[in-house]
C-alpha cells in the first residue's frame, strides 16, 4: 500500500513539475519574445527549479492525502488546502521575496496577506471546477449503467 502511494506521489509530482515548467517556459517566450538572451536565466534559475520541484512533490502528496476516503470531505479539503498553501509559501513565494530583498527591492511583507488571499481564491475556484467536473462525470456514469435484473425468470425447456 505504501509503495503504491509513494509511486503515485512521485509520478504525480513529476507530472506537475513538467507541466508547470512547460507553462512557465511558454509564458516567458510570450512575454519576452524580443529579448531572448537572458529570459530563462532570470525566470528559471536552478534554485527556482529546485523549489518548483519540491512544491510539485508537496502538491502531489497533498493530492494523495485527498484520495483517502476514510476521512471526511471537509477534513481532507482542509488538510489539502493547508499543505498546498504551506508548500506554495515556502517553495514559491518566500524564495522569490527573499531573492527580491537580496537585490535591494525590499521584502514585500505587506503583500503577503494579499498573495495568500489571492492563492486561496484561486485554490477554491480550481476546487469548484474540480467538483463540477466530478459531479458531471459521476452523473454521466450513472446514466450509462445498464439495469441488470436481480431476479431472472427461469428459462423453460
ZALUM-14690 format. One line per 10 residues: number of its first residue (from 1); their letters; for each residue x, y, z of N, C-alpha, C, O. Coordinates in steps of 0.001 Angstrom, whole numbers. Layout:
BEGIN
NUM = A = X:Y:Z:X:Y:Z:X:Y:Z:X:Y:Z ~ ...
//
This chain:
BEGIN
1 = XXXXXXXXXX = 819:-1190:0:0:0:0:868:1262:0:605:2206:-745 ~ 1907:1267:845:2764:2446:914:3539:2640:-384:3737:3773:-822 ~ 3976:1549:-1000:4714:1658:-2252:3842:2236:-3352:4317:3012:-4182 ~ 2564:1861:-3363:1646:2379:-4367:1435:3885:-4157:1413:4650:-5121 ~ 1283:4299:-2908:1115:5727:-2608:2375:6505:-2961:2300:7582:-3553 ~ 3528:5961:-2599:4786:6633:-2910:4980:6740:-4416:5438:7766:-4919 ~ 4633:5687:-5123:4737:5705:-6580:3822:6765:-7186:4216:7474:-8112 ~ 2594:6872:-6661:1670:7897:-7169:2154:9301:-6826:1983:10224:-7622 ~ 2756:9474:-5652:3292:10788:-5279:4429:11172:-6215:4477:12302:-6701 ~ 5350:10236:-6474:6483:10542:-7353:6033:10815:-8785:6485:11778:-9406
11 = XXXXXXXXXX = 5150:9974:-9310:4662:10181:-10689:3851:11467:-10798:4011:12228:-11753 ~ 2989:11706:-9830:2196:12940:-9834:3065:14173:-9702:2833:15172:-10383 ~ 4069:14115:-8830:4988:15239:-8667:5758:15537:-9941:5945:16697:-10308 ~ 6200:14490:-10609:6915:14681:-11880:5998:15275:-12945:6413:16145:-13712 ~ 4762:14809:-12993:3808:15330:-13979:3495:16807:-13701:3452:17615:-14628 ~ 3280:17154:-12441:3011:18553:-12077:4215:19415:-12408:4070:20497:-12978 ~ 5406:18939:-12053:6628:19698:-12302:6826:19969:-13786:7106:21099:-14186 ~ 6680:18933:-14597:6877:19103:-16045:5830:20040:-16637:6155:20882:-17474 ~ 4591:19903:-16215:3528:20764:-16735:3769:22218:-16377:3657:23095:-17233 ~ 4097:22483:-15128:4333:23861:-14697:5573:24433:-15378:5580:25601:-15769
21 = XXXXXXXXXX = 6609:23631:-15522:7824:24100:-16174:7565:24466:-17637:8068:25480:-18119 ~ 6794:23656:-18336:6456:23956:-19732:5600:25221:-19809:5814:26064:-20680 ~ 4626:25357:-18894:3779:26553:-18896:4584:27821:-18608:4358:28857:-19234 ~ 5512:27740:-17673:6366:28898:-17378:7233:29228:-18585:7399:30400:-18921 ~ 7783:28222:-19234:8621:28460:-20409:7828:29103:-21540:8310:30035:-22184 ~ 6619:28614:-21785:5780:29215:-22824:5414:30648:-22460:5429:31535:-23313 ~ 5085:30870:-21192:4754:32222:-20737:5938:33167:-20905:5773:34312:-21326 ~ 7129:32685:-20575:8317:33520:-20735:8600:33808:-22209:9047:34904:-22544 ~ 8351:32856:-23080:8524:33095:-24517:7536:34143:-25030:7889:34978:-25864 ~ 6318:34100:-24539:5307:35068:-24967:5633:36456:-24435:5552:37438:-25173
31 = XXXXXXXXXX = 5999:36545:-23165:6261:37852:-22550:7518:38489:-23125:7514:39675:-23456 ~ 8583:37725:-23248:9878:38265:-23677:10242:37794:-25076:11344:37287:-25287 ~ 9357:37947:-26016:9646:37451:-27360:10764:38233:-28051:11427:37690:-28934 ~ 10991:39498:-27673:12051:40287:-28300:13404:40055:-27627:14428:39996:-28308 ~ 13420:39924:-26313:14668:39785:-25570:14833:38326:-25142:14402:37956:-24050 ~ 15443:37503:-25975:15565:36072:-25671:16900:35704:-25039:17103:34542:-24686 ~ 17823:36664:-24885:19149:36339:-24348:19098:35866:-22907:19623:34801:-22582 ~ 18471:36648:-22043:18566:36421:-20613:17280:35937:-19973:17247:35778:-18752 ~ 16227:35697:-20724:14932:35472:-20099:14867:34190:-19285:14233:34184:-18229 ~ 15492:33105:-19726:15398:31871:-18968:16328:31881:-17760:16056:31191:-16777
41 = XXXXXXXXXX = 17411:32639:-17807:18277:32756:-16642:17560:33485:-15519:17757:33162:-14347 ~ 16736:34457:-15858:16020:35220:-14845:14883:34396:-14257:14761:34295:-13036 ~ 14055:33809:-15102:12846:33124:-14637:13126:31731:-14095:12448:31291:-13166 ~ 14093:31036:-14643:14301:29646:-14277:15715:29393:-13790:16461:28631:-14405 ~ 16079:30020:-12703:17375:29732:-12108:17318:28335:-11494:16234:27796:-11271 ~ 18465:27758:-11225:18487:26393:-10697:17804:26313:-9332:17167:25308:-9013 ~ 17936:27366:-8528:17277:27380:-7215:15756:27395:-7379:15052:26681:-6665 ~ 15248:28197:-8305:13803:28259:-8535:13277:26928:-9078:12180:26502:-8715 ~ 14039:26281:-9929:13614:24984:-10450:13579:23950:-9326:12659:23135:-9264 ~ 14568:23977:-8442:14578:23076:-7291:13372:23322:-6398:12721:22371:-5966
51 = XXXXXXXXXX = 13066:24574:-6116:11915:24907:-5273:10603:24497:-5953:9672:24042:-5289 ~ 10537:24659:-7262:9357:24242:-8007:9185:22722:-7949:8063:22227:-7844 ~ 10287:21991:-8019:10220:20526:-7917:9733:20110:-6529:8894:19217:-6407 ~ 10249:20746:-5497:9816:20420:-4132:8328:20732:-3971:7586:19935:-3397 ~ 7892:21890:-4479:6470:22242:-4401:5618:21224:-5159:4526:20880:-4708 ~ 6095:20745:-6286:5342:19761:-7072:5139:18472:-6282:4060:17880:-6325 ~ 6162:18038:-5566:6031:16818:-4770:5154:17041:-3537:4430:16135:-3124 ~ 5213:18236:-2944:4318:18554:-1819:2865:18553:-2296:1987:18017:-1620 ~ 2615:19151:-3455:1267:19174:-4014:795:17759:-4356:-371:17426:-4143 ~ 1673:16947:-4871:1322:15565:-5189:1011:14773:-3911:93:13952:-3900
61 = XXXXXXXXXX = 1765:15014:-2846:1479:14355:-1562:135:14823:-1008:-616:14029:-441 ~ -169:16112:-1171:-1475:16618:-738:-2596:15966:-1539:-3646:15637:-986 ~ -2378:15779:-2839:-3374:15109:-3669:-3571:13659:-3236:-4693:13151:-3234 ~ -2488:13006:-2874:-2589:11623:-2408:-3351:11557:-1083:-4135:10633:-865 ~ -3124:12526:-206:-3878:12575:1050:-5359:12795:773:-6215:12229:1452 ~ -5657:13617:-226:-7057:13904:-553:-7785:12665:-1066:-9013:12605:-994 ~ -7065:11685:-1576:-7684:10458:-2082:-8139:9509:-973:-8887:8569:-1242 ~ -7706:9735:250:-8071:8851:1363:-9552:9058:1673:-9955:10151:2070 ~ -10353:8030:1496:-11805:8152:1640:-12296:7871:3057:-13478:8069:3341 ~ -11424:7418:3952:-11872:7132:5310:-12004:8393:6147:-12594:8369:7226
71 = XXXXXXXXXX = -11460:9486:5655:-11537:10770:6352:-12640:11581:5696:-12885:11441:4498 ~ -13301:12421:6464:-14395:13237:5939:-13938:14214:4863:-12766:14584:4794 ~ -14881:14621:4031:-14591:15513:2900:-14001:16846:3361:-13019:17316:2787 ~ -14588:17455:4386:-14102:18756:4844:-12695:18647:5422:-11859:19515:5168 ~ -12420:17607:6187:-11079:17432:6771:-10038:17224:5672:-8944:17784:5738 ~ -10379:16416:4659:-9443:16202:3553:-9177:17501:2802:-8038:17795:2437 ~ -10236:18275:2575:-10077:19549:1876:-9230:20515:2692:-8366:21199:2143 ~ -9470:20577:4000:-8709:21489:4862:-7222:21126:4880:-6366:22004:4771 ~ -6919:19838:5018:-5515:19408:5039:-4876:19646:3676:-3731:20092:3601 ~ -5599:19354:2598:-5073:19583:1248:-4783:21068:1042:-3736:21428:504
81 = XXXXXXXXXX = -5701:21924:1463:-5504:23365:1325:-4294:23842:2124:-3479:24614:1619 ~ -4178:23383:3363:-3058:23815:4215:-1728:23331:3646:-767:24098:3584 ~ -1664:22070:3231:-420:21556:2638:-53:22327:1370:1112:22659:1155 ~ -1038:22605:544:-780:23332:-694:-347:24758:-405:581:25265:-1035 ~ -1011:25410:542:-655:26786:906:739:26869:1509:1512:27764:1167 ~ 1064:25945:2403:2403:25943:3009:3461:25648:1949:4512:26288:1924 ~ 3188:24685:1079:4135:24375:9:4346:25565:-911:5479:25869:-1285 ~ 3265:26239:-1279:3379:27418:-2137:4161:28523:-1432:5040:29146:-2026 ~ 3839:28760:-172:4509:29839:569:5997:29571:731:6824:30447:480 ~ 6334:28355:1153:7730:28031:1451:8559:27835:179:9717:28248:125
91 = XXXXXXXXXX = 7979:27219:-826:8761:26856:-2007:8669:27858:-3149:9564:27900:-3993 ~ 7624:28656:-3200:7467:29562:-4329:7534:31025:-3896:8367:31780:-4397 ~ 6673:31426:-2979:6560:32845:-2643:7742:33363:-1820:8347:34370:-2187 ~ 8077:32699:-724:9148:33200:144:10521:33233:-533:11246:34212:-352 ~ 10914:32209:-1307:12202:32330:-2004:12232:33499:-2988:13248:34184:-3111 ~ 11131:33726:-3682:11075:34854:-4609:11163:36179:-3851:11857:37098:-4288 ~ 10474:36278:-2735:10514:37503:-1938:11906:37730:-1364:12406:38855:-1343 ~ 12526:36647:-898:13882:36776:-366:14882:37159:-1440:15813:37922:-1183 ~ 14695:36636:-2636:15566:36984:-3755:15399:38455:-4115:16377:39137:-4422 ~ 14153:38949:-4079:13904:40362:-4363:14535:41237:-3286:15065:42307:-3585
101 = XXXXXXXXXX = 14480:40786:-2031:15073:41560:-944:16590:41602:-1057:17205:42619:-736 ~ 17206:40504:-1511:18661:40477:-1632:19161:41372:-2762:20325:41771:-2768 ~ 18281:41691:-3722:18647:42596:-4807:18297:44047:-4496:18418:44921:-5354 ~ 17861:44295:-3259:17579:45666:-2856:16163:46131:-3141:15853:47310:-2972 ~ 15309:45228:-3567:13926:45616:-3843:13077:45657:-2584:11930:46104:-2628 ~ 13612:45205:-1479:12857:45195:-226:12012:43939:-115:11585:43367:-1117 ~ 11783:43527:1104:10963:42337:1341:9510:42762:1394:9126:43510:2294 ~ 8694:42309:461:7317:42788:387:6389:42107:1389:5477:41381:995 ~ 6617:42338:2689:5798:41686:3708:4373:42208:3710:3456:41503:4130 ~ 4174:43452:3240:2816:43980:3210:1964:43297:2142:736:43363:2197
111 = XXXXXXXXXX = 2592:42653:1187:1854:41950:140:1583:40487:480:888:39800:-270 ~ 2108:40013:1574:1976:38598:1906:516:38202:2093:83:37176:1568 ~ -241:38994:2825:-1652:38678:3033:-2416:38695:1709:-3286:37857:1474 ~ -2084:39650:857:-2732:39723:-448:-2438:38476:-1278:-3330:37924:-1923 ~ -1193:38043:-1256:-808:36843:-2008:-1513:35611:-1453:-1983:34772:-2222 ~ -1593:35492:-130:-2264:34346:481:-3755:34351:123:-4316:33305:-205 ~ -4388:35508:183:-5808:35589:-173:-6035:35291:-1655:-6997:34611:-2010 ~ -5164:35790:-2508:-5269:35501:-3931:-5085:34004:-4194:-5800:33414:-5004 ~ -4124:33402:-3504:-3904:31966:-3626:-5145:31198:-3169:-5555:30239:-3823 ~ -5746:31615:-2049:-6938:30936:-1536:-8096:31043:-2525:-8808:30065:-2754
121 = XXXXXXXXXX = -8286:32214:-3107:-9365:32388:-4088:-9126:31496:-5303:-10047:30821:-5764 ~ -7907:31487:-5823:-7589:30636:-6975:-7731:29155:-6629:-8186:28361:-7453 ~ -7343:28788:-5417:-7462:27404:-4975:-8924:26964:-4967:-9259:25894:-5476 ~ -9789:27790:-4389:-11194:27396:-4290:-11918:27493:-5631:-12902:26784:-5842 ~ -11464:28340:-6531:-12005:28330:-7894:-11629:27020:-8581:-12468:26390:-9224 ~ -10372:26615:-8445:-9929:25344:-9036:-10665:24170:-8391:-11026:23213:-9076 ~ -10888:24240:-7082:-11620:23168:-6397:-13068:23109:-6876:-13618:22022:-7050 ~ -13686:24262:-7090:-15051:24299:-7614:-15137:23682:-9002:-16071:22936:-9298 ~ -14169:23992:-9847:-14131:23397:-11189:-13939:21886:-11090:-14575:21129:-11822 ~ -13071:21451:-10195:-12838:20016:-9981:-14127:19320:-9550:-14476:18270:-10089
131 = XXXXXXXXXX = -14836:19906:-8577:-16082:19295:-8097:-17154:19274:-9178:-17919:18315:-9275 ~ -17216:20325:-9990:-18196:20382:-11072:-17928:19279:-12098:-18847:18570:-12507 ~ -16684:19140:-12504:-16322:18089:-13462:-16597:16718:-12873:-17106:15830:-13557 ~ -16264:16549:-11624:-16506:15255:-10969:-17994:14931:-10882:-18392:13786:-11097 ~ -18810:15921:-10569:-20258:15691:-10493:-20828:15351:-11867:-21688:14479:-11989 ~ -20349:16039:-12896:-20842:15758:-14251:-20444:14365:-14722:-21247:13664:-15338 ~ -19213:13962:-14436:-18784:12620:-14859:-19494:11543:-14063:-19799:10477:-14598 ~ -19759:11805:-12794:-20476:10831:-11969:-21910:10676:-12462:-22438:9565:-12505 ~ -22537:11786:-12833:-23903:11742:-13333:-23968:10996:-14667:-24898:10223:-14898 ~ -22991:11222:-15542:-22999:10534:-16833:-22731:9036:-16667:-23258:8228:-17432
141 = XXXXXXXXXX = -21924:8661:-15684:-21673:7239:-15425:-22942:6556:-14922:-23234:5419:-15293 ~ -23698:7263:-14069:-24935:6686:-13552:-25957:6484:-14659:-26707:5509:-14637 ~ -25995:7393:-15624:-26935:7256:-16728:-26555:6102:-17652:-27429:5448:-18221 ~ -25270:5854:-17801:-24806:4827:-18733:-24919:3411:-18174:-24915:2444:-18937 ~ -25017:3282:-16878:-25102:1951:-16295:-26410:1288:-16707:-27491:1857:-16559 ~ -26286:107:-17211:-27460:-625:-17632:-28056:-1355:-16443:-27367:-1719:-15490 ~ -29335:-1550:-16533:-30029:-2275:-15476:-29737:-3757:-15625:-29930:-4338:-16692 ~ -29278:-4346:-14564:-29088:-5788:-14552:-30139:-6377:-13625:-30155:-6065:-12434 ~ -31000:-7207:-14139:-32078:-7737:-13307:-31547:-8624:-12189:-30645:-9440:-12380 ~ -32128:-8436:-11039:-31729:-9232:-9889:-32375:-10613:-9970:-31750:-11631:-9673
151 = XXXXXXX = -33636:-10619:-10378:-34370:-11879:-10473:-34579:-12195:-11953:-35242:-11439:-12664 ~ -34037:-13266:-12396:-34229:-13674:-13781:-35283:-14788:-13812:-35348:-15641:-12926 ~ -36083:-14745:-14840:-37064:-15810:-14996:-36346:-17073:-15431:-35436:-17043:-16260 ~ -36761:-18144:-14872:-36161:-19414:-15243:-36562:-19759:-16669:-37734:-19671:-17036 ~ -35608:-20139:-17442:-35915:-20489:-18843:-36629:-21840:-18877:-36240:-22788:-18194 ~ -37683:-21899:-19692:-38463:-23132:-19784:-37931:-23975:-20920:-37616:-23462:-21994 ~ -37835:-25207:-20692:-37350:-26136:-21713:-38467:-26933:-22289:-38243:-27767:-23165
//
